[in-house]
Amino acid sequence: MNAELERDTSTIIGRQPVREALERGDLGIQKVMLKQGASGEDIGVIRTLAGERGAPVQYVPVERLRHEAEGAAHQGVVAISTPIRYREVDEMLSDIAPTWGDVKAKKPVLLVVDRVTDPRNFGAILRSAVAAGTDGVVIP
């Protein structure tokens, strides 16, 4: 795999995943799209977090959300973020712990994922890895 392979953007789908991405603050949220007429406490929190992160909020028709979510259950919320950067394993490891002493001191946690074919399952796995503080994810 190319060490700098990137997609144009990444899509984060659903109320809780978008909220968690905004709370994390380092995922480069470019914009948040909400279903026209969406309201409630969750929506208010997402709007506030988006404002704090400088991410514009757009109210869009549900058809636009369906398109962006590629048919996934979007719950009226979709965020667009900067691309995911894929790197070679050795590059990732040298960034996490460049020396054996760093490995012993930090005790990095890596998640190795194989044979996950559903992108929604993969997304859930990645969100869980981020929430658990995993240092890196290895995919084939």
N, C-alpha and C positions, 0 to 999 in steps of 0.2 A: 504494500500500500504506500502511496506517496505520502511523505511526511507532512506535506502542507496541503493535502486534499481538503477543500472546503466546498460547502454548498453556499448558494447565494444568501439564504436566510434559514433560520430554524423556527418552527412553529410550536408554541406551547398552548395546549388545549385544555380548557376546563377551569372552573373557579379556583379550586385548591392549587393545582399546578401553577397557574398564573400568579396567584397570591404568594406562593412559596418562592417563585422566581423573583418577584419584586422585593420580597423581604430579604432574600439573599443579596441582591443588589449588584452582583458582579456578572450577570449573564447578558448584559448589553441589550436590554429590552428597548426596541426601536419604537414600538407603538402597541397600544392595547385597543382591541376592538370589542365593543359591547353591543349586545342586541338592542336595537331601538326599543326604548321603553323599559329597559332593565332597571330594576331598583332593588333595594334591600340592603341589609347590613353588609353582606359579602361584597356587593357592588360598591358600596361606599368605601369600604376598606381598600379595595382594589384601586378605585379612583384616587384616594389619598396617597397610597403608596406610589402609584404611577406619577402623580404630581411631584412627590419628593424625589423621584428618580429622574425627573425631566422627560418622562415618556408621554407623548400625546395620547389622549383617549379619544376614540372615534365611536360614535353610535352608528351602527350599520344595520342594513336589513339582514334578517336571518339567513337569507340565501347566500350572502357574502360569507357569513360565518361557516355555513355548510361547506362552501367551496374551499375556504382556507383550512378547515379541519379535515378535509378530504373524507367526509362522511362520518367522522368520529363524533362521539357525544360531547359537544362543546359547552353545554350548560350556559350558553349565551355569552361566553368569554373566550377570546383567543388573543394571544400576544405573539408578536413577531420579534425575534431577537437576532443578534448578530450570528454569523455562521459558527457552527461547531468546528473546531480545529482538530483534525486527526493527526497523530504523530506516531512515529515508530516507537516501539516499546523501549529501546535503549535510550532514546531521547527523553521519553517521559520519566524513566527511572533516574537518569542523571539529573533531571530537574528536581525530583522529589528528594533524593538522597545521593549526592554525588560521590560520597566515600562510604566505605564499610562502617566507619565510625558513626557517620550520619544515620545509616540504616539501623545500627544498634541503638542509637539514642532516640531516634524518632519512631522506630517500629512502624513503618508505613503499612497501610492497609490497601490492598489491591483487590479488585473484583474481576474475576475472569468469567466472561459470558460466552457461551457457544450454543449454537442451534436455536436461537430465539428468532423466529421468523415473523411474528406479529409486531409491527412497529409500535403499537400501543402498549404491548407488554414490555418491549424494550424501553420505551419512555418511562413506564412505571418503575422498572428496575433502576434506570439512571436517576430518577427523582429520589428513590429510596437510598441509593448510594450517596447522593449529595447530602441528603438529610442525615445520614449516618456518619458523615465526615470522611468518606472513603477518599484516599489520595489519588486513585486512578482506576480506570476501567480498561480492561484489555478485551478486544474483540478480534475474531479472526479476519 
